[in-house]
Amino acid sequence: MYTNHTFLLSNYSSCNPNTPCPNPLPIKTGIIFKGKVSNQNPNDTAIINTSIFGPDGNYYVGGDFLTVEGINCYGIAKWDGIQWSPVASGFNNAVNALAFDTSNNLYAGGAFTASADGTTPLLAVAILRQNSTSWQSVGTLAQSQYTSPFIKCTVYALCPDPVGNIYIGGDFIYINNSLTAQYGLAMTNACGTLSSLCGGVTVATSGTTSVNALTFRRNTLFVGGNFAGIQSTVSANLVAINLLTFPPTPFAVNTTGATSIVSSLTTDSQNVYVGTNSGSALYAGGSSSLAYINFYTTGLPLVDVKDSNGNYIPTSTALTTTRILNLAIGNCALLICGCFNKATGGTGTVLFNTDVILYNFAVYQSNTFDSDCIPSNNGITSIAVDAIGDIYLTYIYGSGSGIIKILKE
């Protein structure tokens, strides 16, 4: 499962990924807060796919679950600092992405086709307007037109911009029952109207064509997933779109993109950070599953994220599992979440028996969190940082997922 970029209320970092940060993020260890989600059938794993802080200060989680701490929520829930509550009616299938626009409207994207009670058709994306109590459709996304058999789609990523647009990534082919295939990439404007963006991505050379991750910075939308490029631009799995031009103009990243499917993106004031859950090197000539792009470098080349000791996150081997599921930045640190496992050390590599790694732009840290805080090797599925820098993580644990909060000092 892919997770979308998490938007933080804390300030963006201005650190260089290969320069020590003057104020690295210190963390208090220990579980401060816990929550647990579950499904009706205990044999069905309940998973939190995404989490976000809203402009109201509340913490929102979306995923494939029925209840949170015993409260029926149907795939989306809200924590107000005291208690959990459902967010309107919820949905009939998984939520993979959440985002707020500039009018404080909440968008949800996922594998759903309707509200949880089945009364409102909602094909993969929906909006909850500020002060509203019901989810509304903004249009339809699907893998087929309205013909038999109808094939639903999945939205994996949502990304807002400063003027009220929401960018949407997934494995859809048709937008609003369009006559022309428009793979994986769409947008809604400030009025909530759904449309194509750049005609969608071009079909991947193998596997399911999809957009898995999106991030916005400096009037540019970075798009990651499994695809060959956009329009005539050949930039596999990773491409940028200049949103200042009309129509928006795509351009290549790293000359021809990435060689591995991109699973996660995040950004600070200078760089875009790119992760893959494939277990392979992210790009040709690279050694790591994690790389960055500097906005000011001609050609936007990908570069492995190495610390001051030359260490980096390696690819998977017989002794190593590397799956980057989520990246986030808060208070001058990069948080790398996923499923990591390494039995032995290796020259120039760094990976730990933990599911979250902190990179403070000086060194990778493995002892940031106590071992009893993070269930080792079960997978961190999402991360969010609140306005004061406290970190909220969601993880897979047994047949369900949990939420923990770790305080920043």
GIUR-V537873 format. One record per pair of residues at least 24 apart in sequence whose ideal C-beta (glycine too) atoms are under 10 Angstrom apart, sorted by the first residue. I is the first residue (numbers start at 1). GAP is how many residues later the second one is. D is the distance in whole Angstrom. If there is no record, write none. Layout:
I GAP D
I GAP D
This chain:
1 46 7
1 48 6
1 49 10
1 62 9
1 63 8
1 93 8
1 95 7
1 110 10
1 153 9
1 155 8
1 211 10
1 262 9
1 276 9
1 324 8
1 378 10
1 380 7
1 395 10
2 47 8
2 48 10
2 94 7
2 95 9
2 152 9
2 154 5
2 155 7
2 167 9
2 168 10
2 208 8
2 209 9
2 210 4
2 211 7
2 222 9
2 223 8
2 224 10
2 259 9
2 260 9
2 261 5
2 262 8
2 275 8
2 323 8
2 324 9
3 45 9
3 46 6
3 47 6
3 48 9
3 60 10
3 93 7
3 94 8
3 153 8
3 154 8
3 209 9
3 210 8
3 260 8
3 261 6
3 274 9
3 321 10
3 322 5
3 323 5
3 324 9
3 334 8
3 335 9
3 377 10
3 378 6
3 379 5
3 380 9
3 391 9
4 45 8
4 46 6
4 47 10
4 48 9
4 58 10
4 92 7
4 93 4
4 94 8
4 95 8
4 105 8
4 151 9
4 152 7
4 153 4
4 154 6
4 155 7
4 165 8
4 208 8
4 209 6
4 210 7
4 211 9
4 260 8
4 261 9
4 322 8
4 378 9
5 45 10
5 47 10
5 92 9
5 94 9
5 152 7
5 153 9
5 154 6
5 164 10
5 208 6
5 209 6
5 210 5
5 211 9
5 217 9
5 219 9
5 259 7
5 260 5
5 261 5
5 262 8
5 268 10
5 321 8
5 322 7
5 323 8
6 44 8
6 45 7
6 46 6
6 47 9
6 91 10
6 92 9
6 93 10
6 209 10
6 258 9
6 260 7
6 320 7
6 321 8
6 322 5
6 323 9
6 324 9
6 329 9
6 331 9
6 376 7
6 377 6
6 378 5
6 379 8
6 386 10
7 45 6
7 46 8
7 91 9
7 92 7
7 93 8
7 151 9
7 152 8
7 153 7
7 208 9
7 209 9
7 259 9
7 321 9
7 377 8
7 378 10
8 44 9
8 45 8
8 258 9
8 320 6
8 321 7
8 322 5
8 323 9
8 327 10
8 375 9
8 376 7
8 377 5
8 378 8
8 379 9
8 381 9
9 43 10
9 44 5
9 45 9
9 46 8
9 48 8
9 321 9
9 375 9
9 376 7
9 377 6
9 378 4
9 379 9
9 380 9
10 43 9
10 318 10
10 319 8
10 320 4
10 321 6
10 322 9
10 375 5
10 376 7
10 377 6
10 378 8
10 379 5
10 380 9
10 398 9
11 257 9
11 258 9
11 318 9
11 319 8
11 320 7
11 321 9
11 376 10
11 378 9
12 205 8
12 254 10
12 255 7
12 256 5
12 257 5
12 258 9
12 317 6
12 318 9
12 319 10
12 320 9
13 254 9
13 255 4
13 256 7
13 257 8
13 258 9
13 316 5
13 317 8
13 318 7
13 319 4
13 320 7
13 321 8
13 347 10
13 348 7
14 254 7
14 255 5
14 256 6
14 257 10
14 318 8
15 253 7
15 254 9
15 255 8
15 256 9
15 314 9
15 317 5
15 318 8
15 319 9
15 344 10
15 345 8
15 346 4
15 347 9
16 252 10
16 254 7
16 255 8
16 276 9
16 278 8
16 345 7
17 251 9
17 253 9
17 254 6
17 256 8
17 273 10
17 274 9
17 275 5
17 277 8
17 286 8
17 287 9
17 288 5
17 289 8
17 290 9
17 317 7
17 342 8
17 344 6
18 274 9
18 276 10
18 285 8
18 286 10
18 287 8
18 288 6
18 289 8
18 290 8
18 292 10
18 343 8
18 344 10
19 289 8
19 342 6
19 343 8
20 287 9
20 288 6
20 340 8
20 341 6
20 342 4
20 343 8
21 310 9
21 311 5
21 312 7
21 313 10
21 338 9
21 339 5
21 340 4
21 341 6
22 310 8
22 339 9
22 340 9
23 308 7
23 309 5
23 310 9
23 337 9
23 338 10
24 307 9
24 308 6
24 309 6
24 334 8
24 335 9
24 336 3
24 337 7
24 338 6
24 339 9
24 341 8
24 344 10
25 304 10
25 305 7
25 306 5
25 307 6
25 308 4
25 309 9
25 310 8
25 333 7
25 334 10
25 335 6
25 336 10
25 340 10
25 343 9
25 360 9
25 364 7
25 366 9
25 383 6
25 384 9
26 305 9
26 307 9
26 332 10
26 334 9
26 342 9
26 363 10
26 382 7
26 383 4
27 306 9
27 308 10
27 331 7
27 338 9
27 340 10
27 341 5
27 342 7
27 343 10
27 346 10
27 362 9
27 363 10
27 364 7
27 379 6
27 380 8
27 381 6
27 382 7
28 340 10
28 341 10
28 342 10
28 362 9
28 378 7
28 379 5
28 380 7
28 381 5
29 338 9
29 339 8
29 340 6
29 341 4
29 342 9
29 343 9
29 344 6
29 345 10
29 377 7
29 378 9
30 339 9
30 340 6
30 342 8
30 343 7
30 374 10
30 376 7
30 377 8
31 338 10
31 339 8
31 341 7
31 342 5
31 343 9
31 371 10
31 373 5
31 374 8
31 375 7
32 341 9
32 358 8
32 359 10
32 360 10
32 372 7
32 373 5
32 374 6
32 375 5
33 26 10
33 46 8
33 48 9
33 357 9
33 359 8
33 370 7
33 371 6
33 372 4
33 373 9
33 374 9
34 35 9
34 368 6
34 369 7
34 370 6
34 371 8
35 24 9
35 26 8
35 33 6
35 34 6
35 42 9
35 44 7
35 49 7
35 357 10
35 359 9
35 366 9
35 367 6
35 368 4
35 369 8
35 370 9
36 29 10
36 31 9
36 32 7
36 33 6
36 34 9
36 361 8
36 362 10
36 364 6
36 365 7
36 366 5
36 367 8
37 24 8
37 26 7
37 27 9
37 28 4
37 29 8
37 30 7
37 31 5
37 32 8
37 34 10
37 36 8
37 38 10
37 40 8
37 47 9
37 357 9
37 360 10
37 363 6
37 364 5
37 365 8
37 366 8
38 27 6
38 28 7
38 29 5
38 30 8
38 31 9
38 32 8
38 360 10
38 361 7
38 362 5
38 363 9
39 25 8
39 26 6
39 27 5
39 28 8
39 360 8
39 361 8
40 25 10
40 26 5
40 27 8
40 32 10
41 25 9
41 358 9
42 356 9
42 357 6
42 358 8
43 356 7
44 355 7
44 356 9
45 351 7
45 352 10
45 353 8
45 354 5
45 355 7
45 356 8
46 29 10
46 350 9
46 351 10
46 352 10
46 353 7
46 354 4
46 355 6
46 356 10
47 47 8
47 49 10
47 332 9
47 334 6
47 335 10
47 347 9
47 348 10
47 349 6
47 353 8
47 354 5
48 27 10
48 29 9
48 47 9
48 333 6
48 334 6
48 345 10
48 346 4
48 347 8
48 348 9
48 352 9
48 353 4
48 354 8
48 355 7
49 26 9
49 45 7
49 46 7
49 47 5
49 48 8
49 49 9
49 61 8
49 62 10
49 107 9
49 276 9
49 277 10
49 332 6
49 333 7
49 345 8
49 352 9
50 26 9
50 44 10
50 45 7
50 46 6
50 47 5
50 48 5
50 49 9
50 58 9
50 59 9
50 60 9
50 106 9
50 107 9
50 108 9
50 276 9
50 331 8
50 332 5
50 333 10
50 334 9
50 344 8
51 28 10
51 47 8
51 275 9
51 277 10
51 330 9
51 331 4
51 332 7
51 333 4
51 341 6
51 342 8
51 343 6
51 352 8
52 45 9
52 46 5
52 47 7
52 48 7
52 54 9
52 106 9
52 330 8
52 332 6
52 340 10
53 26 10
53 47 9
53 331 6
53 332 8
53 333 5
53 334 7
53 337 10
53 339 8
54 24 8
54 33 10
54 44 9
54 45 10
54 46 6
54 50 8
54 52 7
55 45 6
55 46 10
55 47 9
55 48 10
55 49 5
55 51 10
55 75 9
56 24 8
56 44 9
56 48 8
56 50 10
56 74 9
57 24 8
57 329 8
57 330 7
58 27 9
58 29 9
59 25 10
59 325 7
59 327 7
59 331 10
59 333 6
59 344 8
59 346 9
60 27 7
60 35 10
60 38 6
60 40 9
60 46 7
60 48 9
60 324 9
61 26 9
61 34 9
61 37 8
61 320 10
61 321 7
61 323 9
61 331 9
61 333 6
61 340 9
61 342 7
62 25 9
62 28 10
62 29 9
62 32 8
62 33 3
62 34 7
62 35 7
62 36 5
62 46 6
62 47 9
62 48 7
62 320 9
62 332 10
63 31 6
63 32 6
63 33 8
63 47 9
63 318 8
63 319 8
63 331 8
63 338 7
64 27 10
64 29 7
64 30 4
64 31 8
64 32 9
64 46 8
64 47 8
64 337 9
65 25 10
65 29 8
65 30 9
65 335 7
65 336 7
66 24 9
66 50 9
67 333 9
68 332 10
68 333 10
68 335 8
69 334 10
72 44 8
73 43 9
74 38 9
74 41 8
74 42 4
74 43 9
75 33 8
75 35 7
75 36 9
75 37 7
75 41 7
76 30 9
76 32 6
76 34 9
76 36 10
76 40 9
76 50 10
76 52 9
76 59 9
77 326 10
78 28 10
79 313 9
79 324 8
79 326 9
81 305 10
84 319 10
86 30 9
87 41 7
87 46 10
87 48 8
88 27 8
88 28 9
88 32 10
88 38 9
88 40 6
88 44 7
88 45 6
88 46 5
88 47 5
88 48 10
89 25 9
89 26 4
89 27 5
89 28 6
89 29 10
89 30 8
89 31 7
89 33 10
89 39 10
89 44 9
89 45 6
89 46 6
90 25 7
90 26 4
90 27 9
90 45 8
91 24 6
91 25 6
91 26 10
91 29 10
91 31 7
91 35 8
91 44 8
92 24 6
92 25 8
92 26 6
92 28 10
92 30 8
93 29 10
93 31 9
93 59 8
93 61 9
94 60 8
94 61 10
95 31 9
95 60 9
96 28 9
96 58 7
96 59 6
96 60 5
96 61 8
96 62 9
96 73 10
96 74 8
96 116 10
96 286 10
97 28 9
97 57 10
97 58 6
97 59 6
97 60 5
97 61 4
97 62 9
97 69 10
97 71 8
97 72 8
97 73 9
97 116 10
97 117 9
98 60 7
98 284 10
98 286 10
99 58 9
99 59 4
99 60 6
99 61 5
99 67 6
99 68 9
99 69 9
99 115 9
100 28 10
100 30 9
100 58 9
100 60 7
100 66 9
101 26 8
101 28 10
101 29 9
101 57 10
101 59 5
101 60 9
101 61 10
101 62 9
101 63 5
101 64 8
101 65 6
101 87 8
101 88 10
101 89 7
101 91 8
102 58 7
102 59 8
102 60 7
102 61 7
102 62 4
102 63 9
102 64 10
102 88 7
103 26 8
103 27 6
103 61 6
103 87 7
103 88 10
103 89 9
104 24 10
104 25 9
104 26 4
104 27 9
105 24 5
105 25 6
105 26 10
105 27 8
105 31 10
105 33 10
105 55 10
105 59 9
105 61 9
105 83 10
105 85 9
105 87 7
106 24 8
106 26 9
106 29 9
107 28 10
107 31 8
107 48 9
107 51 5
107 52 10
107 53 8
107 59 5
107 61 8
107 81 7
107 85 9
108 27 7
108 47 8
108 50 8
109 32 8
109 45 8
109 46 3
109 47 7
109 48 7
109 49 5
109 57 9
109 59 6
109 60 8
109 61 7
109 77 10
110 43 10
110 44 7
110 45 6
110 46 8
110 48 10
110 60 9
111 41 7
111 42 8
111 43 4
111 44 8
111 45 9
111 59 9
111 60 10
112 40 9
112 42 9
112 43 9
113 27 10
113 29 9
113 37 9
113 39 5
113 40 10
123 27 10
123 29 7
123 30 8
123 32 10
123 49 9
123 51 10
123 53 10
123 54 10
123 71 10
124 28 7
124 29 5
124 30 7
124 31 5
124 32 10
124 44 8
124 46 6
124 47 9
124 48 7
124 62 10
125 28 10
125 30 6
125 33 8
125 41 9
125 43 6
125 45 8
125 47 9
125 61 8
125 63 8
125 69 7
126 29 10
127 39 9
127 61 8
127 65 6
127 67 10
129 63 8
136 56 8
137 55 9
137 57 9
138 28 9
138 30 9
138 38 10
138 48 10
138 50 5
138 51 10
138 53 9
138 54 5
138 55 7
138 56 5
139 29 10
139 36 7
139 37 5
139 38 9
139 47 8
139 49 8
139 53 9
139 54 7
139 55 3
139 56 8
140 32 9
140 34 8
140 35 7
140 36 6
140 37 6
140 38 10
140 54 8
141 27 7
141 29 7
141 30 9
141 31 4
141 32 9
141 33 7
141 34 6
141 35 8
141 41 10
141 43 10
141 45 7
141 53 8
142 30 6
142 31 7
142 32 5
142 33 8
142 34 9
142 35 8
142 36 10
143 27 10
143 28 7
143 29 6
143 30 5
143 31 7
143 38 10
143 40 10
143 65 9
144 28 10
144 29 7
144 30 7
144 33 9
145 28 9
145 29 5
145 32 5
145 33 8
145 34 8
145 36 10
146 28 9
146 31 5
147 30 9
153 31 9
153 57 9
154 54 10
154 56 8
155 29 10
155 31 9
155 55 10
155 56 9
156 28 9
156 54 7
156 55 7
156 56 5
156 57 7
156 58 9
156 68 10
156 69 8
156 107 9
157 27 10
157 28 10
157 53 9
157 54 6
157 55 6
157 56 5
157 57 5
157 58 9
157 66 9
157 67 8
157 68 8
157 107 9
157 108 8
158 30 9
158 56 7
159 28 9
159 54 9
159 55 4
159 56 6
159 57 5
159 62 7
159 63 9
159 64 9
159 106 9
160 28 10
160 54 10
160 56 7
161 26 9
161 29 10
161 55 5
161 56 10
161 58 8
161 60 8
161 82 7
162 54 8
162 57 9
163 26 9
163 27 7
163 80 9
164 24 9
164 25 7
164 26 3
164 27 8
164 28 9
165 24 6
165 25 7
165 32 9
165 51 9
165 56 9
165 78 8
166 24 9
166 26 9
166 28 9
166 48 10
167 30 7
167 44 9
167 47 5
167 48 9
167 49 7
167 54 6
167 56 8
167 74 9
167 76 9
168 26 8
168 29 8
168 43 8
168 46 8
169 28 10
169 32 9
169 41 7
169 42 3
169 43 6
169 44 7
169 45 5
169 52 10
169 54 7
169 55 8
169 56 6
170 40 6
170 41 6
170 42 8
170 55 9
171 37 6
171 38 7
171 39 4
171 40 8
171 41 9
171 54 9
171 55 9
172 28 9
172 37 10
172 38 9
172 39 9
173 27 8
173 30 10
173 36 8
174 26 10
175 25 8
181 28 10
183 26 5
183 27 8
183 28 8
183 42 10
183 44 7
183 45 10
183 47 10
184 24 9
184 25 6
184 26 5
184 27 4
184 28 9
184 39 9
184 41 7
184 42 9
184 43 6
184 46 10
185 25 10
185 26 5
185 29 9
185 36 9
185 38 7
185 40 9
185 42 9
185 45 8
185 54 10
185 56 9
185 65 10
186 25 9
187 34 9
187 56 10
187 61 9
197 24 8
197 26 9
197 33 9
197 44 7
197 46 9
197 50 9
197 51 7
197 53 10
198 25 9
198 32 5
198 33 6
198 35 9
198 41 9
198 43 6
198 49 7
198 50 6
198 51 8
198 52 6
199 31 8
199 32 6
199 48 9
199 51 10
200 27 9
200 30 8
200 31 9
201 24 7
201 25 9
201 26 4
201 27 7
201 28 7
201 29 5
201 30 9
201 32 10
201 34 10
201 35 10
201 36 10
201 38 7
201 49 9
202 25 6
202 26 4
202 27 5
202 28 6
202 29 7
202 30 9
202 31 9
202 32 8
202 33 10
202 34 9
202 37 10
203 24 7
203 25 6
203 26 10
204 24 6
204 25 10
204 32 8
204 33 8
204 57 8
205 31 8
207 54 8
208 53 10
210 51 9
211 26 10
211 28 10
211 51 9
212 25 9
212 49 7
212 50 6
212 51 6
212 52 8
212 53 9
212 64 10
212 65 9
213 25 9
213 48 10
213 49 6
213 50 6
213 51 5
213 52 4
213 53 9
213 61 8
213 62 8
213 113 9
213 114 9
214 27 10
214 51 7
215 49 9
215 50 4
215 51 6
215 52 5
215 57 6
215 58 9
215 59 9
215 112 9
216 25 10
216 27 8
216 49 10
216 51 8
216 56 10
217 48 10
217 49 10
217 50 4
217 51 8
217 52 8
217 53 9
217 54 9
217 55 7
217 78 7
218 24 10
218 25 10
218 26 10
218 49 9
218 51 9
218 52 10
218 54 10
218 77 6
218 78 10
219 24 5
219 25 5
219 26 9
219 29 10
220 24 8
220 28 10
220 31 9
220 47 9
220 52 9
220 75 8
220 80 10
221 27 8
221 29 9
222 31 7
222 40 9
222 43 6
222 44 10
222 45 7
222 50 5
222 51 10
222 52 8
222 71 8
222 78 9
223 27 8
223 30 9
223 39 8
223 42 8
224 29 9
224 33 9
224 34 8
224 37 8
224 38 3
224 39 7
224 40 7
224 41 5
224 48 9
224 50 6
224 51 9
224 52 9
225 33 10
225 36 7
225 37 6
225 38 8
225 40 10
226 34 9
226 35 5
226 36 8
226 37 10
226 52 10
227 30 9
227 34 9
227 35 10
228 28 10
228 29 8
229 27 9
229 28 7
233 24 9
235 65 10
236 24 9
236 25 9
236 26 10
236 47 10
237 24 6
237 25 5
237 26 10
237 37 9
237 39 8
237 41 10
237 45 9
237 46 9
238 24 5
238 27 8
238 34 9
238 36 6
238 38 10
238 44 9
238 45 8
238 53 10
238 55 9
238 62 9
238 64 8
240 32 8
240 53 9
240 55 10
240 60 7
251 48 10
251 49 8
252 47 8
252 48 8
253 30 9
253 40 6
253 46 8
253 47 5
253 48 8
253 49 7
254 28 9
254 29 6
254 30 9
254 31 10
254 32 9
254 37 9
254 39 7
254 45 7
254 46 6
254 47 5
254 48 4
254 49 9
255 28 10
255 29 9
255 44 6
255 45 9
255 46 8
255 47 9
256 27 9
256 28 8
257 26 8
257 27 10
257 45 9
258 24 5
258 25 5
258 26 9
258 28 9
258 33 8
258 44 7
259 24 6
259 25 5
259 26 9
259 27 8
259 43 10
260 24 10
260 26 9
260 29 8
260 31 10
260 55 9
262 29 10
262 62 10
263 26 9
263 60 8
263 61 6
263 62 6
263 63 8
263 64 9
263 75 8
264 26 9
264 60 6
264 61 6
264 62 5
264 63 5
264 64 9
264 72 9
264 73 8
264 74 8
265 28 10
265 61 10
265 62 7
266 26 10
266 60 8
266 61 4
266 62 6
266 63 6
266 68 8
266 69 9
266 70 10
266 117 10
267 25 9
267 26 9
267 28 9
267 60 9
267 62 7
268 24 9
268 27 10
268 61 5
268 62 10
268 64 9
268 66 8
268 93 10
269 26 8
269 60 10
270 24 6
270 25 6
270 26 7
270 27 10
271 24 7
271 25 9
271 26 9
271 32 9
271 34 9
271 58 9
271 63 9
272 28 8
272 30 9
272 55 10
273 32 7
273 51 10
273 54 5
273 55 9
273 56 8
273 61 6
273 63 9
273 86 9
274 28 7
274 31 9
274 50 9
274 53 8
275 30 9
275 38 9
275 47 9
275 48 9
275 49 3
275 50 8
275 51 8
275 52 5
275 61 7
275 62 9
275 63 8
276 39 9
276 46 9
276 47 8
276 48 6
276 62 10
277 39 10
277 45 8
277 46 4
277 47 6
277 48 6
277 49 10
277 61 7
277 62 8
278 37 9
278 38 8
278 44 9
278 45 8
278 46 9
279 35 10
279 36 6
279 37 3
279 38 9
279 41 8
279 42 7
279 43 5
279 44 7
279 45 10
280 35 5
280 36 7
280 42 9
281 33 9
281 34 5
282 31 10
282 33 9
282 42 9
286 26 9
286 29 9
287 25 6
287 26 9
287 27 7
287 28 7
287 61 8
287 62 8
288 24 4
288 25 5
288 26 6
288 27 7
288 34 9
288 36 10
288 60 10
288 61 8
288 62 10
289 24 5
289 25 7
289 26 6
289 27 8
289 33 5
289 34 8
289 35 6
289 47 9
289 49 9
289 51 10
289 62 9
290 24 10
290 32 9
290 34 6
290 37 8
290 44 9
290 46 6
290 48 10
290 67 9
290 69 9
292 42 9
304 44 10
305 29 8
305 31 9
305 54 7
305 56 9
305 59 9
306 42 8
306 44 9
306 53 10
306 58 9
307 43 7
307 52 7
307 53 9
307 54 8
307 55 6
307 56 5
307 57 5
307 58 9
308 53 9
308 54 5
308 55 6
308 56 10
309 39 9
309 41 8
309 53 9
309 54 6
309 55 8
310 37 9
310 38 6
310 39 10
310 40 10
311 34 10
311 35 9
311 36 9
311 37 6
311 38 6
311 39 4
311 40 9
311 48 10
311 52 7
311 53 6
312 36 7
312 37 6
312 38 7
312 39 9
312 47 10
312 52 8
313 25 10
313 27 8
313 29 10
313 36 7
313 37 6
313 38 6
313 39 10
313 44 7
313 46 9
313 51 8
314 28 8
314 32 7
314 34 8
314 35 4
314 36 8
314 37 6
315 34 9
315 36 10
316 24 10
316 25 9
316 26 10
316 35 10
317 25 9
317 26 10
317 27 10
317 29 9
317 32 10
317 34 10
318 25 9
319 24 4
319 25 6
319 27 9
319 32 10
320 24 9
320 26 8
320 29 8
320 31 6
321 30 9
321 56 8
322 27 10
322 29 7
323 32 9
323 56 7
324 33 9
325 30 9
325 54 7
325 55 7
325 56 6
325 57 8
325 58 9
326 30 9
326 54 7
326 55 7
326 56 6
326 57 5
326 58 10
326 67 9
326 68 9
327 32 10
327 56 8
328 54 9
328 55 5
328 56 7
328 57 6
328 63 9
328 65 10
329 30 10
329 56 8
330 53 9
330 54 9
330 55 3
330 56 9
330 57 10
330 58 10
330 59 6
330 60 9
330 61 7
330 78 8
331 29 9
331 54 7
331 57 9
331 58 5
331 60 10
331 77 7
332 28 7
332 29 7
332 57 10
333 25 6
333 26 7
333 27 5
333 28 7
333 29 10
333 32 9
333 35 9
333 52 9
333 56 9
333 58 10
333 75 10
334 24 8
334 25 4
334 26 8
334 27 7
334 30 10
335 24 8
335 33 9
335 45 9
335 48 6
335 49 10
335 50 8
335 56 7
335 58 9
336 28 8
336 44 9
336 47 9
337 37 10
337 42 9
337 43 4
337 44 8
337 45 7
337 46 5
337 56 7
337 57 9
337 58 9
338 41 7
338 42 6
338 43 9
339 37 10
339 38 6
339 39 7
339 40 4
339 41 8
339 42 9
339 56 10
339 57 9
340 26 10
340 36 9
340 37 7
340 39 9
340 40 9
341 35 8
341 36 5
342 24 10
352 24 9
353 24 7
354 26 9
355 24 6
355 25 4
355 26 9
355 38 8
355 40 7
355 41 9
356 24 5
356 27 8
356 35 9
356 37 6
356 39 9
356 50 9
358 33 9
368 38 9
369 24 9
369 35 9
369 37 7
370 36 9
373 31 6
373 33 6
374 30 8
374 32 9
375 27 8
375 29 9
378 24 10
380 24 10
